């Protein structure tokens, strides 16, 4: 089908956490994000010039609240809203007060019906004057979000047909790496087959391979559980390190990723399922890898 609207990037991820204080300290001091705003209900952190790339919300049930995608411009936002309406997905505009609280322009939300995940779309977000600076890690950007879906095929088809993602690589009936076209990165979103709808992990891309190595020691010294890596993924080519946040949610640092040109992108590859695809260096994940985190249902 024709591309219904054009993305710019994965803008932010909103996580539910059981202790705002504890999670702010973790993502600021150990992961290396910068706190831009804190209220009684939420904390906003960034790894770019955007006001926020990670939003933390206090909740008794930790997991994924929603994902926010920035579109190219206001026209694309109009096109997306009309597209979701035509698909019968009933997008909901945020109020002016809600948009102001998020430091965003016009925004709307729509629920992916199979996984239950809420997507938010916007075309403007407040830009911070001072450049982002991490105390220890050269974070380049928020990279991607991966979820598990009980009904994989239905979720996968919805993400392609309703949400306009392009597939980069896939394992039939098991997993799909998706890019938010025309963003070039191999995946900004991915979905796998699981027994329930859940968060798998949130990724932050770093600028130097040394950031991965330094993180291993920094996290271990702080008593953080490293659930997988360091290693190298076959599909994206990324060097990775996965670790658990205070609620057991899985976060990832990665270095390097395949990029796709807009006009001459290669065809999606159907991939073999196997251990080597996850780690070319032969590593195996611990049971904590991607094991915790519900998807908040509307």
ROVEX-240093 format. One record per residue (C-alpha): y, z, x; residue number from 1; residue in three letters. Coordinates in steps of 0.2 Angstrom, whole numbers, m for minus. Example, Ala and Ser with C-alpha at 12.3 -4.5 7.8 and 13.67 -1.06 7.14 Angstrom:
// ROVEX-240093
@yy: m22 zz: 39 xx: 62 resi: 1 resn: ala
@yy: m5 zz: 36 xx: 68 resi: 2 resn: ser
***
This chain:
// ROVEX-240093
@yy: 0 zz: 0 xx: 0 resi: 1 resn: unk
@yy: 18 zz: m2 xx: 5 resi: 2 resn: unk
@yy: 26 zz: 13 xx: 14 resi: 3 resn: unk
@yy: 35 zz: 22 xx: m1 resi: 4 resn: unk
@yy: 47 zz: 31 xx: 10 resi: 5 resn: unk
@yy: 51 zz: 34 xx: 29 resi: 6 resn: unk
@yy: 49 zz: 51 xx: 38 resi: 7 resn: unk
@yy: 59 zz: 57 xx: 52 resi: 8 resn: unk
@yy: 48 zz: 71 xx: 58 resi: 9 resn: unk
@yy: 38 zz: 87 xx: 54 resi: 10 resn: unk
@yy: 53 zz: 99 xx: 52 resi: 11 resn: unk
@yy: 47 zz: 116 xx: 49 resi: 12 resn: unk
@yy: 32 zz: 127 xx: 44 resi: 13 resn: unk
@yy: 33 zz: 142 xx: 33 resi: 14 resn: unk
@yy: 20 zz: 156 xx: 37 resi: 15 resn: unk
@yy: 16 zz: 171 xx: 27 resi: 16 resn: unk
@yy: 14 zz: 186 xx: 38 resi: 17 resn: unk
@yy: 10 zz: 204 xx: 34 resi: 18 resn: unk
@yy: 23 zz: 212 xx: 46 resi: 19 resn: unk
@yy: 39 zz: 202 xx: 48 resi: 20 resn: unk
@yy: 44 zz: 213 xx: 63 resi: 21 resn: unk
@yy: 28 zz: 211 xx: 72 resi: 22 resn: unk
@yy: 27 zz: 192 xx: 69 resi: 23 resn: unk
@yy: 45 zz: 189 xx: 74 resi: 24 resn: unk
@yy: 42 zz: 199 xx: 91 resi: 25 resn: unk
@yy: 26 zz: 188 xx: 94 resi: 26 resn: unk
@yy: 34 zz: 171 xx: 90 resi: 27 resn: unk
@yy: 50 zz: 175 xx: 99 resi: 28 resn: unk
@yy: 44 zz: 185 xx: 114 resi: 29 resn: unk
@yy: 27 zz: 178 xx: 118 resi: 30 resn: unk
@yy: 27 zz: 160 xx: 110 resi: 31 resn: unk
@yy: 45 zz: 157 xx: 116 resi: 32 resn: unk
@yy: 54 zz: 152 xx: 100 resi: 33 resn: unk
@yy: 72 zz: 158 xx: 97 resi: 34 resn: unk
@yy: 77 zz: 168 xx: 82 resi: 35 resn: unk
@yy: 92 zz: 161 xx: 73 resi: 36 resn: unk
@yy: 93 zz: 171 xx: 57 resi: 37 resn: unk
@yy: 84 zz: 186 xx: 49 resi: 38 resn: unk
@yy: 85 zz: 193 xx: 31 resi: 39 resn: unk
@yy: 75 zz: 206 xx: 22 resi: 40 resn: unk
@yy: 63 zz: 193 xx: 16 resi: 41 resn: unk
@yy: 62 zz: 180 xx: 30 resi: 42 resn: unk
@yy: 65 zz: 176 xx: 48 resi: 43 resn: unk
@yy: 70 zz: 159 xx: 54 resi: 44 resn: unk
@yy: 65 zz: 153 xx: 72 resi: 45 resn: unk
@yy: 68 zz: 137 xx: 81 resi: 46 resn: unk
@yy: 62 zz: 126 xx: 95 resi: 47 resn: unk
@yy: 75 zz: 112 xx: 94 resi: 48 resn: unk
@yy: 93 zz: 110 xx: 88 resi: 49 resn: unk
@yy: 88 zz: 113 xx: 70 resi: 50 resn: unk
@yy: 92 zz: 129 xx: 62 resi: 51 resn: unk
@yy: 73 zz: 132 xx: 59 resi: 52 resn: unk
@yy: 56 zz: 125 xx: 64 resi: 53 resn: unk
@yy: 47 zz: 141 xx: 59 resi: 54 resn: unk
@yy: 50 zz: 152 xx: 44 resi: 55 resn: unk
@yy: 41 zz: 168 xx: 43 resi: 56 resn: unk
@yy: 39 zz: 177 xx: 26 resi: 57 resn: unk
@yy: 32 zz: 194 xx: 23 resi: 58 resn: unk
@yy: 17 zz: 194 xx: 12 resi: 59 resn: unk
@yy: 1 zz: 204 xx: 9 resi: 60 resn: unk
@yy: m9 zz: 188 xx: 12 resi: 61 resn: unk
@yy: m6 zz: 179 xx: 28 resi: 62 resn: unk
@yy: m7 zz: 160 xx: 29 resi: 63 resn: unk
@yy: 2 zz: 145 xx: 26 resi: 64 resn: unk
@yy: 16 zz: 145 xx: 13 resi: 65 resn: unk
@yy: 23 zz: 127 xx: 14 resi: 66 resn: unk
@yy: 27 zz: 113 xx: 26 resi: 67 resn: unk
@yy: 44 zz: 105 xx: 27 resi: 68 resn: unk
@yy: 46 zz: 86 xx: 32 resi: 69 resn: unk
@yy: 63 zz: 79 xx: 36 resi: 70 resn: unk
@yy: 65 zz: 61 xx: 30 resi: 71 resn: unk
@yy: 76 zz: 48 xx: 39 resi: 72 resn: unk
@yy: 91 zz: 49 xx: 27 resi: 73 resn: unk
@yy: 97 zz: 52 xx: 9 resi: 74 resn: unk
@yy: 91 zz: 36 xx: 3 resi: 75 resn: unk
@yy: 73 zz: 39 xx: 9 resi: 76 resn: unk
@yy: 74 zz: 56 xx: 0 resi: 77 resn: unk
@yy: 79 zz: 47 xx: m16 resi: 78 resn: unk
@yy: 64 zz: 35 xx: m14 resi: 79 resn: unk
@yy: 52 zz: 49 xx: m10 resi: 80 resn: unk
@yy: 57 zz: 59 xx: m26 resi: 81 resn: unk
@yy: 55 zz: 43 xx: m37 resi: 82 resn: unk
@yy: 39 zz: 39 xx: m29 resi: 83 resn: unk
@yy: 31 zz: 57 xx: m32 resi: 84 resn: unk
@yy: 38 zz: 56 xx: m50 resi: 85 resn: unk
@yy: 29 zz: 39 xx: m52 resi: 86 resn: unk
@yy: 13 zz: 46 xx: m45 resi: 87 resn: unk
@yy: 14 zz: 60 xx: m58 resi: 88 resn: unk
@yy: 16 zz: 74 xx: m46 resi: 89 resn: unk
@yy: 32 zz: 82 xx: m53 resi: 90 resn: unk
@yy: 43 zz: 85 xx: m39 resi: 91 resn: unk
@yy: 55 zz: 100 xx: m41 resi: 92 resn: unk
@yy: 73 zz: 100 xx: m34 resi: 93 resn: unk
@yy: 78 zz: 116 xx: m25 resi: 94 resn: unk
@yy: 94 zz: 124 xx: m32 resi: 95 resn: unk
@yy: 110 zz: 124 xx: m22 resi: 96 resn: unk
@yy: 108 zz: 142 xx: m18 resi: 97 resn: unk
@yy: 90 zz: 139 xx: m12 resi: 98 resn: unk
@yy: 96 zz: 125 xx: m1 resi: 99 resn: unk
@yy: 110 zz: 135 xx: 6 resi: 100 resn: unk
@yy: 98 zz: 149 xx: 10 resi: 101 resn: unk
@yy: 88 zz: 136 xx: 20 resi: 102 resn: unk
@yy: 103 zz: 129 xx: 28 resi: 103 resn: unk
@yy: 98 zz: 112 xx: 22 resi: 104 resn: unk
@yy: 105 zz: 98 xx: 11 resi: 105 resn: unk
@yy: 97 zz: 92 xx: m5 resi: 106 resn: unk
@yy: 78 zz: 97 xx: m4 resi: 107 resn: unk
@yy: 64 zz: 96 xx: m16 resi: 108 resn: unk
@yy: 46 zz: 102 xx: m16 resi: 109 resn: unk
@yy: 30 zz: 94 xx: m22 resi: 110 resn: unk
@yy: 12 zz: 101 xx: m22 resi: 111 resn: unk
@yy: m3 zz: 91 xx: m15 resi: 112 resn: unk
@yy: m15 zz: 93 xx: m30 resi: 113 resn: unk
@yy: m32 zz: 95 xx: m21 resi: 114 resn: unk
@yy: m27 zz: 107 xx: m7 resi: 115 resn: unk
@yy: m14 zz: 116 xx: m17 resi: 116 resn: unk
@yy: m2 zz: 115 xx: m2 resi: 117 resn: unk
@yy: 17 zz: 114 xx: m5 resi: 118 resn: unk
@yy: 27 zz: 100 xx: 4 resi: 119 resn: unk
@yy: 46 zz: 101 xx: 5 resi: 120 resn: unk
@yy: 56 zz: 86 xx: 9 resi: 121 resn: unk
@yy: 74 zz: 85 xx: 15 resi: 122 resn: unk
@yy: 86 zz: 74 xx: 25 resi: 123 resn: unk
@yy: 99 zz: 86 xx: 32 resi: 124 resn: unk
@yy: 97 zz: 103 xx: 41 resi: 125 resn: unk
@yy: 110 zz: 113 xx: 50 resi: 126 resn: unk
@yy: 111 zz: 108 xx: 68 resi: 127 resn: unk
@yy: 115 zz: 123 xx: 80 resi: 128 resn: unk
@yy: 129 zz: 121 xx: 93 resi: 129 resn: unk
@yy: 120 zz: 130 xx: 107 resi: 130 resn: unk
@yy: 105 zz: 121 xx: 114 resi: 131 resn: unk
@yy: 88 zz: 129 xx: 111 resi: 132 resn: unk
@yy: 82 zz: 139 xx: 126 resi: 133 resn: unk
@yy: 66 zz: 148 xx: 128 resi: 134 resn: unk
@yy: 64 zz: 163 xx: 140 resi: 135 resn: unk
@yy: 48 zz: 156 xx: 148 resi: 136 resn: unk
@yy: 41 zz: 140 xx: 140 resi: 137 resn: unk
@yy: 48 zz: 122 xx: 139 resi: 138 resn: unk
@yy: 44 zz: 119 xx: 121 resi: 139 resn: unk
@yy: 48 zz: 101 xx: 116 resi: 140 resn: unk
@yy: 46 zz: 102 xx: 97 resi: 141 resn: unk
@yy: 35 zz: 108 xx: 83 resi: 142 resn: unk
@yy: 21 zz: 96 xx: 84 resi: 143 resn: unk
@yy: 9 zz: 97 xx: 69 resi: 144 resn: unk
@yy: 0 zz: 107 xx: 56 resi: 145 resn: unk
@yy: m19 zz: 106 xx: 53 resi: 146 resn: unk
@yy: m27 zz: 112 xx: 36 resi: 147 resn: unk
@yy: m44 zz: 113 xx: 30 resi: 148 resn: unk
@yy: m48 zz: 106 xx: 13 resi: 149 resn: unk
@yy: m63 zz: 111 xx: 1 resi: 150 resn: unk
@yy: m62 zz: 93 xx: m7 resi: 151 resn: unk
@yy: m59 zz: 83 xx: 9 resi: 152 resn: unk
@yy: m60 zz: 66 xx: 2 resi: 153 resn: unk
@yy: m48 zz: 69 xx: m12 resi: 154 resn: unk
@yy: m35 zz: 78 xx: m1 resi: 155 resn: unk
@yy: m36 zz: 64 xx: 12 resi: 156 resn: unk
@yy: m34 zz: 50 xx: m1 resi: 157 resn: unk
@yy: m19 zz: 60 xx: m8 resi: 158 resn: unk
@yy: m11 zz: 61 xx: 9 resi: 159 resn: unk
@yy: m12 zz: 43 xx: 12 resi: 160 resn: unk
@yy: m8 zz: 36 xx: m6 resi: 161 resn: unk
@yy: 4 zz: 50 xx: m13 resi: 162 resn: unk
@yy: 12 zz: 56 xx: 3 resi: 163 resn: unk
@yy: 13 zz: 40 xx: 13 resi: 164 resn: unk
@yy: 4 zz: 46 xx: 29 resi: 165 resn: unk
@yy: m4 zz: 34 xx: 41 resi: 166 resn: unk
@yy: m21 zz: 38 xx: 49 resi: 167 resn: unk
@yy: m23 zz: 37 xx: 68 resi: 168 resn: unk
@yy: m41 zz: 43 xx: 70 resi: 169 resn: unk
@yy: m54 zz: 49 xx: 57 resi: 170 resn: unk
@yy: m72 zz: 55 xx: 56 resi: 171 resn: unk
@yy: m79 zz: 50 xx: 39 resi: 172 resn: unk
@yy: m80 zz: 64 xx: 27 resi: 173 resn: unk
@yy: m75 zz: 76 xx: 40 resi: 174 resn: unk
@yy: m58 zz: 75 xx: 48 resi: 175 resn: unk
@yy: m42 zz: 64 xx: 49 resi: 176 resn: unk
@yy: m27 zz: 64 xx: 61 resi: 177 resn: unk
@yy: m12 zz: 58 xx: 51 resi: 178 resn: unk
@yy: 6 zz: 53 xx: 57 resi: 179 resn: unk
@yy: 21 zz: 53 xx: 47 resi: 180 resn: unk
@yy: 27 zz: 35 xx: 48 resi: 181 resn: unk
@yy: 37 zz: 29 xx: 57 resi: 182 resn: unk
@yy: 36 zz: 45 xx: 68 resi: 183 resn: unk
@yy: 26 zz: 39 xx: 84 resi: 184 resn: unk
@yy: 16 zz: 54 xx: 87 resi: 185 resn: unk
@yy: m3 zz: 53 xx: 85 resi: 186 resn: unk
@yy: m3 zz: 66 xx: 72 resi: 187 resn: unk
@yy: 10 zz: 77 xx: 63 resi: 188 resn: unk
@yy: m3 zz: 83 xx: 51 resi: 189 resn: unk
@yy: m22 zz: 83 xx: 50 resi: 190 resn: unk
@yy: m35 zz: 89 xx: 38 resi: 191 resn: unk
@yy: m53 zz: 93 xx: 40 resi: 192 resn: unk
@yy: m68 zz: 98 xx: 28 resi: 193 resn: unk
@yy: m70 zz: 117 xx: 26 resi: 194 resn: unk
@yy: m78 zz: 128 xx: 13 resi: 195 resn: unk
@yy: m60 zz: 133 xx: 6 resi: 196 resn: unk
@yy: m42 zz: 127 xx: 7 resi: 197 resn: unk
@yy: m35 zz: 135 xx: 22 resi: 198 resn: unk
@yy: m23 zz: 134 xx: 37 resi: 199 resn: unk
@yy: m32 zz: 129 xx: 53 resi: 200 resn: unk
@yy: m17 zz: 130 xx: 65 resi: 201 resn: unk
@yy: 1 zz: 126 xx: 69 resi: 202 resn: unk
@yy: 5 zz: 117 xx: 85 resi: 203 resn: unk
@yy: 20 zz: 118 xx: 97 resi: 204 resn: unk
@yy: 21 zz: 104 xx: 110 resi: 205 resn: unk
@yy: 27 zz: 108 xx: 128 resi: 206 resn: unk
@yy: 36 zz: 98 xx: 141 resi: 207 resn: unk
@yy: 26 zz: 102 xx: 156 resi: 208 resn: unk
@yy: 7 zz: 105 xx: 160 resi: 209 resn: unk
@yy: 13 zz: 121 xx: 169 resi: 210 resn: unk
@yy: 18 zz: 128 xx: 152 resi: 211 resn: unk
@yy: 0 zz: 128 xx: 147 resi: 212 resn: unk
@yy: m6 zz: 137 xx: 163 resi: 213 resn: unk
@yy: 7 zz: 150 xx: 163 resi: 214 resn: unk
@yy: 4 zz: 154 xx: 145 resi: 215 resn: unk
@yy: m14 zz: 158 xx: 148 resi: 216 resn: unk
@yy: m9 zz: 172 xx: 159 resi: 217 resn: unk
@yy: 5 zz: 178 xx: 149 resi: 218 resn: unk
@yy: m5 zz: 179 xx: 133 resi: 219 resn: unk
@yy: m20 zz: 187 xx: 141 resi: 220 resn: unk
@yy: m9 zz: 200 xx: 149 resi: 221 resn: unk
@yy: m1 zz: 204 xx: 132 resi: 222 resn: unk
@yy: m19 zz: 206 xx: 125 resi: 223 resn: unk
@yy: m18 zz: 190 xx: 114 resi: 224 resn: unk
@yy: m35 zz: 182 xx: 109 resi: 225 resn: unk
@yy: m36 zz: 165 xx: 117 resi: 226 resn: unk
@yy: m48 zz: 156 xx: 105 resi: 227 resn: unk
@yy: m50 zz: 139 xx: 113 resi: 228 resn: unk
@yy: m45 zz: 131 xx: 130 resi: 229 resn: unk
@yy: m37 zz: 126 xx: 141 resi: 230 resn: unk
@yy: m45 zz: 110 xx: 137 resi: 231 resn: unk
@yy: m42 zz: 91 xx: 133 resi: 232 resn: unk
@yy: m44 zz: 83 xx: 116 resi: 233 resn: unk
@yy: m51 zz: 65 xx: 117 resi: 234 resn: unk
@yy: m42 zz: 58 xx: 101 resi: 235 resn: unk
@yy: m24 zz: 62 xx: 106 resi: 236 resn: unk
@yy: m26 zz: 65 xx: 125 resi: 237 resn: unk
@yy: m17 zz: 81 xx: 123 resi: 238 resn: unk
@yy: m21 zz: 96 xx: 135 resi: 239 resn: unk
@yy: m22 zz: 111 xx: 123 resi: 240 resn: unk
@yy: m22 zz: 130 xx: 122 resi: 241 resn: unk
@yy: m26 zz: 139 xx: 106 resi: 242 resn: unk
@yy: m22 zz: 158 xx: 102 resi: 243 resn: unk
@yy: m21 zz: 170 xx: 88 resi: 244 resn: unk
@yy: m5 zz: 178 xx: 81 resi: 245 resn: unk
@yy: m5 zz: 196 xx: 75 resi: 246 resn: unk
@yy: m12 zz: 191 xx: 58 resi: 247 resn: unk
@yy: m26 zz: 181 xx: 66 resi: 248 resn: unk
@yy: m18 zz: 164 xx: 62 resi: 249 resn: unk
@yy: m21 zz: 151 xx: 75 resi: 250 resn: unk
@yy: m7 zz: 143 xx: 85 resi: 251 resn: unk
@yy: m8 zz: 130 xx: 99 resi: 252 resn: unk
@yy: 2 zz: 124 xx: 114 resi: 253 resn: unk
@yy: m1 zz: 106 xx: 119 resi: 254 resn: unk
@yy: 5 zz: 94 xx: 132 resi: 255 resn: unk
@yy: 5 zz: 76 xx: 130 resi: 256 resn: unk
@yy: 0 zz: 65 xx: 115 resi: 257 resn: unk
@yy: m3 zz: 47 xx: 111 resi: 258 resn: unk
@yy: 12 zz: 38 xx: 104 resi: 259 resn: unk
@yy: 12 zz: 23 xx: 91 resi: 260 resn: unk
@yy: 25 zz: 9 xx: 91 resi: 261 resn: unk
@yy: 31 zz: 6 xx: 73 resi: 262 resn: unk
@yy: 27 zz: m13 xx: 72 resi: 263 resn: unk
@yy: 12 zz: m15 xx: 83 resi: 264 resn: unk
@yy: 2 zz: 1 xx: 81 resi: 265 resn: unk
@yy: m17 zz: 0 xx: 84 resi: 266 resn: unk
@yy: m29 zz: 1 xx: 70 resi: 267 resn: unk
@yy: m36 zz: 18 xx: 65 resi: 268 resn: unk
@yy: m52 zz: 22 xx: 75 resi: 269 resn: unk
@yy: m68 zz: 29 xx: 66 resi: 270 resn: unk
@yy: m74 zz: 43 xx: 78 resi: 271 resn: unk
@yy: m90 zz: 50 xx: 83 resi: 272 resn: unk
@yy: m92 zz: 68 xx: 78 resi: 273 resn: unk
@yy: m96 zz: 79 xx: 93 resi: 274 resn: unk
@yy: m92 zz: 93 xx: 105 resi: 275 resn: unk
@yy: m84 zz: 81 xx: 117 resi: 276 resn: unk
@yy: m71 zz: 75 xx: 105 resi: 277 resn: unk
@yy: m64 zz: 93 xx: 104 resi: 278 resn: unk
@yy: m64 zz: 96 xx: 122 resi: 279 resn: unk
@yy: m68 zz: 83 xx: 136 resi: 280 resn: unk
@yy: m69 zz: 98 xx: 148 resi: 281 resn: unk
@yy: m84 zz: 105 xx: 139 resi: 282 resn: unk
@yy: m76 zz: 121 xx: 132 resi: 283 resn: unk
@yy: m81 zz: 129 xx: 116 resi: 284 resn: unk
@yy: m70 zz: 138 xx: 103 resi: 285 resn: unk
@yy: m72 zz: 157 xx: 99 resi: 286 resn: unk
@yy: m76 zz: 162 xx: 81 resi: 287 resn: unk
@yy: m57 zz: 166 xx: 79 resi: 288 resn: unk
@yy: m52 zz: 148 xx: 81 resi: 289 resn: unk
@yy: m44 zz: 142 xx: 65 resi: 290 resn: unk
@yy: m53 zz: 155 xx: 55 resi: 291 resn: unk
@yy: m39 zz: 164 xx: 46 resi: 292 resn: unk
@yy: m25 zz: 159 xx: 34 resi: 293 resn: unk
@yy: m25 zz: 155 xx: 16 resi: 294 resn: unk
@yy: m14 zz: 141 xx: 8 resi: 295 resn: unk
@yy: m2 zz: 149 xx: m4 resi: 296 resn: unk
@yy: m6 zz: 142 xx: m21 resi: 297 resn: unk
@yy: 9 zz: 138 xx: m33 resi: 298 resn: unk
***
